[in-house]
Amino acid sequence: MMIEQQQQNTKALIRVEGVTRVFGRGSTAVHALKGAYLSIPGKQLVALKGRSGSGKTTLMNMLGALDRPTEGKVYFHDAEISGFTEKKRNELRREHMGLIFQSFALVPLMTAYENVEFGLRIAGIPSALYKEYAERALEFVGLKARMKHRPFEMSGGEQQRVAIARAIAHKPSLILADEPTAELDSKMGLQVMKVFKDLVQHEGMTIIMTTHDPSIMSVADHVYTLEDGQIVEEA
């Protein structure tokens, strides 16, 4: 069932209203999103699923203020972020969002602690708080005892948990994770999902992730399906 505009009136942390994103012009134009609507309350673990080319990545880029819609609006805490300047969008991501990638994206020569601290520097956290925030984040993901280890000394699951620690250390309200378990086996993937559930339940964060894994979808609070640039189903 198509998600209709009237569903957007509920209180939401982030919402998308009639968003269309077109790449290119004329006969070569590609409509990655076609009038999409989405409303996500705070303190939720939400999964986005869909085939390759369905619009998942484009939608995530809109939610993370990495791109602007051709038409429509994106709101975060009731502020229209799709109208922000590039500088303001960068500040928004640094201060209020955490990004997690499929490839971990850790700095190879830095220890786990240094990778998390580096994220705090980028977020503009005062240096006096680095140690407290970094160690707390690493403890939350169960890696405080391994904070002096470098990525090559860790398993894939541990590296992804360091990436999560880096994303949450500055205490953002929204986490965006693009296929965060795709490079992990099922056991490690479920470990990451347990961390996500704990972040929602105990830290009050909202997590939006893309995935193809049915076992991962089963632990999400809501699952939205994208098809041909539109959100066509909610579970």
Backbone as CSV, one residue per row, in Angstrom:
resi,resn,N_x,N_y,N_z,CA_x,CA_y,CA_z,C_x,C_y,C_z
1,MET,0.847,-1.197,0.000,0.000,0.000,0.000,0.883,1.247,0.000
2,MET,0.592,2.205,-0.872,1.383,3.425,-0.952,1.207,4.255,0.311
3,ILE,2.316,4.803,0.810,2.249,5.631,2.003,1.781,7.017,1.604
4,GLU,0.680,7.458,2.156,0.043,8.695,1.729,0.516,9.887,2.554
5,GLN,0.259,11.069,2.013,0.734,12.301,2.618,0.170,12.511,4.014
6,GLN,-1.090,12.122,4.255,-1.682,12.397,5.559,-0.982,11.652,6.687
7,GLN,-0.205,10.612,6.374,0.499,9.878,7.402,1.679,10.664,7.967
8,GLN,2.020,11.776,7.341,3.180,12.531,7.768,2.875,13.488,8.934
9,ASN,1.636,13.536,9.363,1.254,14.492,10.382,1.647,14.072,11.790
10,THR,2.036,12.793,11.995,2.466,12.353,13.307,3.820,12.961,13.642
11,LYS,4.091,13.108,14.940,5.349,13.701,15.381,6.504,12.820,14.942
12,ALA,7.466,13.392,14.252,8.558,12.600,13.693,9.895,13.262,13.978
13,LEU,10.919,12.424,14.132,12.276,12.943,14.214,12.711,13.433,12.837
14,ILE,12.399,12.617,11.824,12.767,12.976,10.457,11.636,12.575,9.527
15,ARG,11.351,13.422,8.551,10.284,13.094,7.613,10.615,13.619,6.217
16,VAL,10.068,12.907,5.252,10.269,13.200,3.841,8.896,13.479,3.247
17,GLU,8.747,14.596,2.564,7.445,14.983,2.033,7.523,15.216,0.520
18,GLY,6.973,14.281,-0.240,6.896,14.418,-1.686,8.228,14.575,-2.381
19,VAL,9.224,13.823,-1.921,10.577,14.017,-2.449,10.793,13.273,-3.766
20,THR,11.215,14.025,-4.753,11.624,13.496,-6.051,13.082,13.872,-6.273
21,ARG,13.857,12.919,-6.801,15.248,13.222,-7.149,15.502,12.716,-8.559
22,VAL,15.852,13.659,-9.435,16.101,13.349,-10.840,17.569,13.598,-11.143
23,PHE,18.214,12.631,-11.759,19.600,12.775,-12.205,19.598,12.872,-13.723
24,GLY,20.267,13.885,-14.255,20.307,14.072,-15.696,19.092,14.838,-16.203
25,ARG,19.044,15.017,-17.532,17.959,15.794,-18.136,17.449,15.117,-19.398
26,GLY,16.243,15.533,-19.771,15.674,15.079,-21.034,15.463,13.580,-21.094
27,SER,15.783,12.990,-22.242,15.526,11.570,-22.463,16.429,10.672,-21.628
28,THR,17.536,11.229,-21.102,18.462,10.425,-20.299,18.214,10.592,-18.797
29,ALA,17.204,11.359,-18.414,16.930,11.613,-16.992,16.552,10.322,-16.272
30,VAL,17.058,10.177,-15.054,16.751,9.027,-14.201,16.054,9.531,-12.947
31,HIS,14.842,9.018,-12.703,14.073,9.393,-11.510,14.380,8.397,-10.391
32,ALA,15.359,8.752,-9.539,15.760,7.850,-8.451,14.706,7.797,-7.352
33,LEU,14.036,8.920,-7.092,12.910,8.973,-6.165,11.751,9.670,-6.860
34,LYS,10.538,9.200,-6.597,9.365,9.722,-7.303,8.266,10.083,-6.301
35,GLY,8.369,11.265,-5.701,7.337,11.726,-4.782,7.225,10.881,-3.524
36,ALA,8.359,10.564,-2.907,8.381,9.687,-1.735,7.933,10.417,-0.466
37,TYR,7.185,9.691,0.376,6.773,10.178,1.694,7.237,9.186,2.752
38,LEU,7.750,9.724,3.856,8.222,8.870,4.942,8.244,9.686,6.224
39,SER,7.790,9.083,7.327,7.802,9.751,8.619,8.304,8.771,9.668
40,ILE,9.411,9.120,10.340,10.029,8.208,11.299,10.099,8.863,12.677
41,PRO,9.405,8.305,13.665,9.481,8.843,15.023,10.853,8.606,15.629
42,GLY,11.148,9.289,16.735,12.406,9.076,17.436,12.436,7.734,18.150
43,LYS,13.653,7.295,18.500,13.880,6.070,19.273,13.325,4.833,18.564
44,GLN,13.675,4.706,17.286,13.238,3.578,16.464,14.439,2.981,15.730
45,LEU,14.354,1.683,15.469,15.297,1.017,14.570,14.530,0.689,13.297
46,VAL,14.888,1.370,12.213,14.136,1.283,10.957,15.027,0.702,9.863
47,ALA,14.481,-0.239,9.105,15.203,-0.834,7.980,14.558,-0.424,6.665
48,LEU,15.394,-0.110,5.686,14.950,0.165,4.321,15.420,-0.976,3.437
49,LYS,14.501,-1.569,2.693,14.880,-2.650,1.799,14.391,-2.343,0.385
50,GLY,14.981,-3.042,-0.570,14.602,-2.842,-1.965,15.716,-3.318,-2.879
51,ARG,15.352,-3.612,-4.105,16.343,-4.068,-5.067,17.333,-2.961,-5.395
52,SER,18.444,-3.355,-6.007,19.406,-2.369,-6.490,18.715,-1.437,-7.472
53,GLY,18.882,-0.130,-7.290,18.239,0.844,-8.155,16.859,1.274,-7.697
54,SER,16.424,0.767,-6.538,15.081,1.096,-6.049,14.991,2.487,-5.428
55,GLY,16.145,3.076,-5.086,16.148,4.413,-4.498,16.612,4.474,-3.055
56,LYS,17.059,3.340,-2.491,17.476,3.297,-1.079,18.620,4.264,-0.788
57,THR,19.670,4.180,-1.581,20.844,5.024,-1.330,20.506,6.490,-1.522
58,THR,19.714,6.794,-2.543,19.305,8.184,-2.775,18.501,8.701,-1.587
59,LEU,17.593,7.887,-1.065,16.809,8.295,0.101,17.707,8.508,1.312
60,MET,18.661,7.618,1.528,19.592,7.781,2.661,20.386,9.074,2.522
61,ASN,20.780,9.400,1.299,21.511,10.654,1.074,20.652,11.872,1.399
62,MET,19.357,11.776,1.148,18.434,12.860,1.507,18.302,12.986,3.017
63,LEU,18.138,11.848,3.688,17.981,11.848,5.140,19.226,12.384,5.834
64,GLY,20.395,12.100,5.255,21.651,12.549,5.844,22.120,13.901,5.352
65,ALA,21.274,14.614,4.628,21.604,15.943,4.099,22.863,15.911,3.236
66,LEU,23.089,14.786,2.572,24.219,14.660,1.653,23.844,15.097,0.247
67,ASP,22.545,15.205,0.004,22.036,15.601,-1.304,20.717,16.340,-1.094
68,ARG,20.317,17.121,-2.096,19.058,17.859,-2.031,18.065,17.270,-3.021
69,PRO,16.777,17.284,-2.679,15.777,16.782,-3.620,15.559,17.732,-4.789
70,THR,15.167,17.172,-5.927,14.765,17.987,-7.065,13.446,18.679,-6.752
71,GLU,12.552,17.948,-6.098,11.283,18.480,-5.602,11.012,17.867,-4.234
72,GLY,10.188,18.554,-3.426,9.831,18.039,-2.113,10.741,18.566,-1.020
73,LYS,10.477,18.128,0.211,11.204,18.645,1.373,11.575,17.526,2.349
74,VAL,12.673,17.742,3.058,13.119,16.833,4.111,13.226,17.634,5.402
75,TYR,12.635,17.099,6.475,12.636,17.780,7.771,13.351,16.928,8.818
76,PHE,14.128,17.592,9.677,14.795,16.947,10.809,14.504,17.799,12.032
77,HIS,13.853,17.215,13.050,13.396,17.990,14.209,12.590,19.214,13.742
78,ASP,11.745,19.020,12.740,10.859,20.056,12.198,11.578,21.181,11.456
79,ALA,12.890,21.073,11.278,13.632,22.057,10.481,13.783,21.511,9.059
80,GLU,13.523,22.339,8.059,13.624,21.890,6.674,15.090,21.853,6.239
81,ILE,15.726,20.708,6.406,17.159,20.597,6.126,17.454,20.585,4.634
82,SER,16.462,20.259,3.809,16.681,20.248,2.360,16.925,21.654,1.827
83,GLY,16.594,22.668,2.620,16.833,24.050,2.220,18.079,24.660,2.831
84,PHE,18.810,23.881,3.630,20.027,24.385,4.282,21.133,24.647,3.262
85,THR,22.004,25.590,3.593,23.224,25.789,2.806,24.148,24.593,3.020
86,GLU,25.151,24.452,2.169,26.095,23.350,2.314,26.802,23.402,3.669
87,LYS,27.180,24.604,4.101,27.850,24.753,5.393,26.959,24.289,6.533
88,LYS,25.687,24.668,6.475,24.760,24.303,7.543,24.468,22.803,7.521
89,ARG,24.417,22.212,6.338,24.204,20.767,6.239,25.395,19.996,6.799
90,ASN,26.618,20.503,6.559,27.816,19.882,7.121,27.798,19.945,8.648
91,GLU,27.396,21.080,9.182,27.303,21.239,10.637,26.265,20.294,11.224
92,LEU,25.149,20.160,10.526,24.083,19.260,10.979,24.597,17.834,11.102
93,ARG,25.297,17.351,10.079,25.812,15.977,10.112,26.841,15.809,11.220
94,ARG,27.748,16.779,11.352,28.798,16.663,12.366,28.230,16.607,13.772
95,GLU,27.214,17.417,14.046,26.740,17.584,15.411,25.587,16.666,15.795
96,HIS,24.741,16.296,14.834,23.501,15.599,15.189,23.328,14.228,14.554
97,MET,24.228,13.836,13.652,24.089,12.552,12.970,25.366,11.738,13.076
98,GLY,25.207,10.430,12.978,26.336,9.519,12.898,26.175,8.651,11.664
99,LEU,27.249,8.481,10.888,27.182,7.709,9.643,28.015,6.430,9.769
100,ILE,27.426,5.307,9.365,28.110,4.013,9.415,28.060,3.405,8.018
101,PHE,29.219,2.915,7.549,29.320,2.435,6.178,29.566,0.930,6.129
102,GLN,29.267,0.348,4.989,29.465,-1.081,4.770,30.935,-1.466,4.918
103,SER,31.846,-0.582,4.504,33.268,-0.902,4.448,34.044,-0.523,5.711
104,PHE,33.353,-0.175,6.793,33.936,0.208,8.080,34.594,1.586,8.042
105,ALA,35.427,1.849,7.016,36.049,3.163,6.807,36.868,3.635,8.005
106,LEU,37.603,2.707,8.628,38.499,3.076,9.721,39.859,3.498,9.162
107,VAL,40.567,4.329,9.895,41.924,4.720,9.503,42.867,3.595,9.926
108,PRO,43.527,2.917,8.985,44.272,1.682,9.284,45.358,1.813,10.350
109,LEU,46.084,2.932,10.361,47.211,3.069,11.283,46.806,3.614,12.653
110,MET,45.533,3.939,12.832,45.047,4.423,14.121,44.484,3.271,14.942
111,THR,44.666,3.340,16.260,44.040,2.367,17.145,42.533,2.602,17.170
112,ALA,41.814,1.664,17.786,40.366,1.834,17.931,40.057,3.140,18.651
113,TYR,40.789,3.410,19.725,40.570,4.652,20.477,40.829,5.867,19.591
114,GLU,41.923,5.854,18.846,42.278,7.000,18.004,41.250,7.214,16.891
115,ASN,40.698,6.133,16.342,39.651,6.267,15.330,38.424,6.956,15.904
116,VAL,38.029,6.581,17.116,36.868,7.199,17.748,37.166,8.652,18.111
117,GLU,38.354,8.900,18.636,38.740,10.273,18.990,38.754,11.165,17.752
118,PHE,39.205,10.617,16.620,39.232,11.375,15.375,37.825,11.838,15.000
119,GLY,36.846,10.960,15.195,35.459,11.337,14.938,34.985,12.463,15.842
120,LEU,35.437,12.447,17.092,35.066,13.508,18.035,35.672,14.851,17.620
121,ARG,36.891,14.812,17.092,37.524,16.047,16.607,36.707,16.650,15.469
122,ILE,36.293,15.813,14.535,35.511,16.276,13.397,34.178,16.853,13.861
123,ALA,33.591,16.238,14.906,32.293,16.688,15.419,32.390,17.969,16.236
124,GLY,33.619,18.412,16.517,33.790,19.657,17.258,33.609,19.524,18.760
125,ILE,33.743,18.308,19.288,33.639,18.090,20.732,34.878,18.670,21.412
126,PRO,34.740,19.370,22.554,35.906,19.918,23.267,36.920,18.829,23.612
127,SER,38.194,19.121,23.451,39.246,18.118,23.651,39.246,17.539,25.062
128,ALA,38.794,18.320,26.040,38.754,17.837,27.417,37.808,16.647,27.585
129,LEU,36.903,16.460,26.626,35.911,15.384,26.715,36.273,14.164,25.863
130,TYR,37.362,14.249,25.090,37.717,13.155,24.190,37.794,11.814,24.906
131,LYS,38.578,11.759,25.976,38.818,10.490,26.674,37.512,9.901,27.215
132,GLU,36.720,10.739,27.874,35.463,10.269,28.461,34.515,9.744,27.388
133,TYR,34.334,10.528,26.322,33.386,10.156,25.279,33.853,8.926,24.497
134,ALA,35.155,8.886,24.155,35.674,7.771,23.361,35.620,6.463,24.146
135,GLU,36.046,6.503,25.384,36.045,5.278,26.183,34.620,4.801,26.467
136,ARG,33.718,5.737,26.677,32.318,5.355,26.916,31.730,4.670,25.689
137,ALA,32.000,5.217,24.506,31.475,4.630,23.269,32.056,3.241,23.035
138,LEU,33.356,3.081,23.258,33.993,1.777,23.056,33.502,0.757,24.084
139,GLU,33.256,1.212,25.293,32.709,0.318,26.307,31.300,-0.127,25.917
140,PHE,30.527,0.787,25.358,29.153,0.464,24.971,29.119,-0.649,23.935
141,VAL,30.073,-0.642,22.996,30.097,-1.679,21.954,30.934,-2.888,22.364
142,GLY,31.401,-2.913,23.622,32.122,-4.065,24.150,33.571,-4.162,23.731
143,LEU,34.205,-3.019,23.426,35.586,-3.057,22.929,36.555,-2.176,23.719
144,LYS,36.191,-1.772,24.917,37.098,-0.923,25.686,38.425,-1.632,25.956
145,ALA,38.370,-2.942,26.167,39.592,-3.702,26.457,40.504,-3.810,25.233
146,ARG,39.977,-3.536,24.056,40.768,-3.646,22.832,40.980,-2.291,22.152
147,MET,40.852,-1.219,22.935,40.899,0.112,22.337,42.285,0.494,21.814
148,LYS,43.331,-0.233,22.216,44.673,0.069,21.716,45.035,-0.760,20.488
149,HIS,44.117,-1.601,20.039,44.360,-2.424,18.858,44.011,-1.653,17.589
150,ARG,44.759,-1.960,16.514,44.490,-1.362,15.211,43.546,-2.271,14.413
151,PRO,42.911,-1.721,13.368,41.928,-2.500,12.618,42.416,-3.866,12.139
152,PHE,43.674,-3.959,11.670,44.162,-5.236,11.142,44.315,-6.296,12.234
153,GLU,44.239,-5.889,13.493,44.324,-6.831,14.611,42.936,-7.254,15.104
154,MET,41.898,-6.842,14.390,40.535,-7.106,14.812,39.760,-7.878,13.748
155,SER,38.715,-8.570,14.182,37.815,-9.253,13.249,36.929,-8.221,12.553
156,GLY,36.221,-8.683,11.514,35.321,-7.771,10.816,34.244,-7.219,11.729
157,GLY,33.696,-8.085,12.583,32.665,-7.633,13.510,33.182,-6.594,14.491
158,GLU,34.401,-6.795,14.958,35.007,-5.829,15.881,35.265,-4.499,15.175
159,GLN,35.734,-4.560,13.930,35.967,-3.323,13.186,34.671,-2.540,12.987
160,GLN,33.578,-3.261,12.695,32.312,-2.567,12.519,31.830,-1.974,13.841
161,ARG,32.106,-2.636,14.949,31.726,-2.080,16.247,32.557,-0.842,16.587
162,VAL,33.818,-0.810,16.149,34.617,0.420,16.306,33.992,1.538,15.477
163,ALA,33.570,1.202,14.257,32.915,2.201,13.398,31.636,2.719,14.050
164,ILE,30.895,1.832,14.718,29.696,2.258,15.435,30.081,3.170,16.594
165,ALA,31.112,2.790,17.345,31.570,3.627,18.465,31.944,5.024,17.987
166,ARG,32.626,5.096,16.852,33.003,6.399,16.293,31.755,7.210,15.920
167,ALA,30.738,6.528,15.390,29.521,7.226,14.960,28.674,7.715,16.132
168,ILE,28.756,7.028,17.282,27.887,7.382,18.415,28.584,8.200,19.492
169,ALA,29.910,8.341,19.408,30.665,8.944,20.505,30.226,10.374,20.821
170,HIS,29.824,11.138,19.808,29.412,12.530,20.045,27.929,12.643,20.392
171,LYS,27.286,11.484,20.621,25.896,11.395,21.084,24.891,12.026,20.111
172,PRO,24.888,11.569,18.858,23.917,12.092,17.881,22.524,11.532,18.161
173,SER,21.510,12.189,17.620,20.149,11.671,17.780,19.769,10.722,16.649
174,LEU,20.501,10.789,15.508,20.176,9.959,14.345,21.424,9.256,13.822
175,ILE,21.309,7.929,13.626,22.364,7.136,13.009,21.862,6.639,11.660
176,LEU,22.664,6.839,10.612,22.348,6.324,9.279,23.392,5.270,8.928
177,ALA,22.933,4.052,8.649,23.854,2.946,8.397,23.530,2.303,7.049
178,ASP,24.494,2.338,6.142,24.301,1.799,4.791,24.854,0.380,4.727
179,GLU,23.970,-0.619,4.681,24.346,-2.033,4.631,25.443,-2.363,5.665
180,PRO,25.222,-2.057,6.945,26.285,-2.191,7.943,26.710,-3.621,8.245
181,THR,25.904,-4.619,7.851,26.260,-6.014,8.127,26.607,-6.798,6.866
182,ALA,26.675,-6.130,5.723,26.854,-6.824,4.443,28.181,-7.570,4.356
183,GLU,29.223,-7.080,5.026,30.547,-7.703,4.963,30.784,-8.688,6.109
184,LEU,29.734,-8.958,6.904,29.887,-9.791,8.090,29.136,-11.109,7.939
185,ASP,29.601,-12.153,8.667,28.822,-13.385,8.695,27.613,-13.184,9.599
186,SER,26.699,-14.157,9.600,25.436,-13.972,10.305,25.622,-13.749,11.799
187,LYS,26.580,-14.435,12.418,26.805,-14.281,13.852,27.275,-12.874,14.180
188,MET,28.247,-12.380,13.413,28.752,-11.023,13.641,27.689,-9.987,13.318
189,GLY,26.890,-10.261,12.277,25.819,-9.344,11.913,24.811,-9.184,13.038
190,LEU,24.472,-10.273,13.698,23.524,-10.202,14.814,24.127,-9.488,16.016
191,GLN,25.456,-9.599,16.200,26.122,-8.839,17.265,25.965,-7.338,17.024
192,VAL,26.143,-6.933,15.776,25.985,-5.519,15.428,24.546,-5.078,15.657
193,MET,23.594,-5.925,15.290,22.199,-5.565,15.493,21.846,-5.454,16.967
194,LYS,22.463,-6.272,17.810,22.240,-6.153,19.255,22.713,-4.792,19.750
195,VAL,23.866,-4.348,19.240,24.360,-3.018,19.604,23.357,-1.949,19.167
196,PHE,22.825,-2.087,17.956,21.833,-1.121,17.467,20.599,-1.088,18.367
197,LYS,20.090,-2.264,18.736,18.914,-2.316,19.608,19.203,-1.662,20.958
198,ASP,20.400,-1.900,21.488,20.782,-1.285,22.767,20.867,0.231,22.648
199,LEU,21.368,0.720,21.523,21.463,2.167,21.310,20.083,2.809,21.310
200,VAL,19.130,2.132,20.697,17.755,2.652,20.659,17.130,2.616,22.050
201,GLN,17.272,1.486,22.735,16.609,1.296,24.016,17.239,2.075,25.162
202,HIS,18.569,2.144,25.172,19.262,2.735,26.320,19.815,4.133,26.075
203,GLU,20.065,4.469,24.804,20.618,5.784,24.496,19.598,6.691,23.809
204,GLY,18.441,6.151,23.443,17.394,6.956,22.832,17.690,7.419,21.421
205,MET,18.599,6.716,20.730,18.941,7.101,19.364,17.941,6.506,18.375
206,THR,17.869,7.111,17.200,17.090,6.575,16.082,18.073,6.071,15.041
207,ILE,17.858,4.857,14.551,18.770,4.260,13.575,17.988,3.889,12.318
208,ILE,18.462,4.370,11.184,17.881,4.027,9.891,18.966,3.312,9.090
209,MET,18.663,2.115,8.633,19.676,1.329,7.934,19.099,0.691,6.678
210,THR,19.956,0.464,5.696,19.562,-0.308,4.526,20.075,-1.728,4.706
211,THR,19.321,-2.699,4.197,19.741,-4.100,4.324,18.997,-4.971,3.318
212,HIS,19.608,-6.118,2.995,18.962,-7.145,2.180,18.716,-8.412,3.006
213,ASP,19.134,-8.418,4.256,19.139,-9.616,5.091,17.824,-9.764,5.859
214,PRO,17.028,-10.803,5.563,15.753,-11.002,6.263,15.906,-11.145,7.774
215,SER,17.001,-11.771,8.234,17.198,-11.943,9.673,17.436,-10.609,10.369
216,ILE,18.043,-9.683,9.654,18.269,-8.346,10.203,16.943,-7.583,10.257
217,MET,16.155,-7.716,9.195,14.854,-7.034,9.163,13.949,-7.477,10.295
218,SER,14.097,-8.730,10.720,13.200,-9.277,11.736,13.355,-8.607,13.090
219,VAL,14.497,-7.949,13.334,14.698,-7.293,14.635,14.418,-5.787,14.568
220,ALA,14.104,-5.281,13.389,13.812,-3.849,13.241,12.406,-3.536,13.750
221,ASP,12.205,-2.302,14.213,10.877,-1.870,14.650,9.942,-1.692,13.459
222,HIS,10.483,-1.194,12.350,9.702,-1.009,11.131,10.581,-1.316,9.928
223,VAL,9.965,-1.858,8.894,10.661,-2.111,7.630,9.889,-1.424,6.508
224,TYR,10.572,-0.601,5.742,9.968,0.086,4.604,10.575,-0.477,3.327
225,THR,9.742,-0.717,2.337,10.187,-1.241,1.055,10.177,-0.134,0.011
226,LEU,11.288,0.001,-0.711,11.354,0.939,-1.826,11.269,0.176,-3.138
227,GLU,10.467,0.718,-4.054,10.293,0.087,-5.353,10.115,1.185,-6.398
228,ASP,11.019,1.237,-7.355,10.952,2.235,-8.426,10.838,3.657,-7.877
229,GLY,11.623,3.953,-6.837,11.674,5.327,-6.343,10.544,5.731,-5.429
230,GLN,9.701,4.771,-5.010,8.606,5.073,-4.107,8.592,4.094,-2.941
231,ILE,8.055,4.556,-1.809,7.907,3.694,-0.650,6.543,3.023,-0.751
232,VAL,6.540,1.718,-0.924,5.311,1.022,-1.271,4.763,0.138,-0.157
233,GLU,5.502,-0.028,0.912,5.030,-0.949,1.927,5.692,-0.643,3.263
234,GLU,4.964,-0.852,4.349,5.521,-0.733,5.679,5.174,-1.983,6.456
235,ALA,6.174,-2.547,7.147,5.939,-3.718,8.000,6.172,-3.359,9.452
